Amino acid sequence: MDPRWEKVRAIVLNLVERCAVCGQRFTIEDLQALGRSRSTWAFRLTCQYCGASSLIAAVIDEEQLESAAPVRDEPVTDRDVEEIREFLEHFDGDFQQLFGYRGGLRTND
């Protein structure tokens, strides 16, 4: 199977997070790859809780695939959780400063 499938699955799942019928959060296993042609990727999304099923056609070009965040293969560890807890404990809530934005423009600190 094309290795880009996992990246496209992650993009689609990021856009369709919850079941429209029961509201439960989807998992990657709920999204089954069906096929593709050029930039169109076809999936079946089935809710494991209520059984509602949808067909999804995602149009994602090569540029979007290249710029997408990498798919994380390993599970979140206890250390990952501890690191984010420590970060949040001291975070003052200033996201503009965190991401380098000043007055709508990004700075190159």
N, C-alpha and C positions, 0 to 999 in steps of 0.2 A: 504494500500500500504506500502511496505517496506520503513522505514524511511531513508534508505541509498540512495533512489532515488534522493532526493534533492542534496545530496553531489555529487553524480555521475553526475547529470545534471550540477552542477557548474563546475566540472572538465572538462566536455566535452565542455561547453560553453566558458571556458577559452582557450581551444585549437582551437576552431572554432569561431572566434570572428565576422567575417564579411561574408556577402554573396559573393560568387565567381562570381555571375552574375552582381549584381548592386552595390556591395561594402558597402551596409548599414550594420550597427552593429545589431547583433542579440540580442534579449532579452530572458529571461528565458521562457517566454510564447511561443516563437517560437519553443521550443524543447519539443516534445511530447514523453513521455515514451511509448514504445510498449510492451516490455517484457524482460525477462532475464533468463539465465540458468548459474548456478555457477558464473563464473567471467565475463561472457559476458552480456552486457547490450545493448538493442536495442532501438533506438530513430528515430523519424522522425523530421527533421529540415525543417521548412517552413518559407521562408522570407515573412514577412508581407508587404513588399513594392512591390516586383516584383512577388511573388508567386512561385519562384523557390523552389523545394523540394528535399531533400536528405535523404537517409537512412544511419544511422550511427550505427556501431557496435563497442562498446567500451569495451576493455578487461582491467578490473581493478580488481586486487586481493584485499583481505582483508587488507593486509599490506599497500597498496596504499590508501585505504579508511581511515584507521586509521591515516595515516600521512597527509591527506589532511586538508587544512584549514577549519575551521568551516564555515558553510553557515550563512550569516548574515540575520536574520529575519526582523529586523526593518529597515526602510528607513534612508538614510543619513539625519541628522538634520542640521539646521543652525549652531548649536554649533559645530558639526563635521567639517563643512566647515571653521568656524572661527579658530578652533584649528589647522587645517592643514595650513591655511593661516599664522597664527602666527609662526608656526614651520618653514615654508618655507622662511618667511621674514628674519629669522636669520640663516638659514642653509647655510653653506659655500660650499656645493657641494661635500664634502669628504665622499663618500659612504663607502669607506674602513674603515674609522674611525667609521662611524655610525654603521656598522655591525660588528665591532671588528676584521677586517682582517689586518694583517701585513705581507707583503712580501709573499702573497699567503697562509699563515697559519692563521687560526682563533685563536684569543687570548681569554682567559677566564677572561676578566676584571671584 
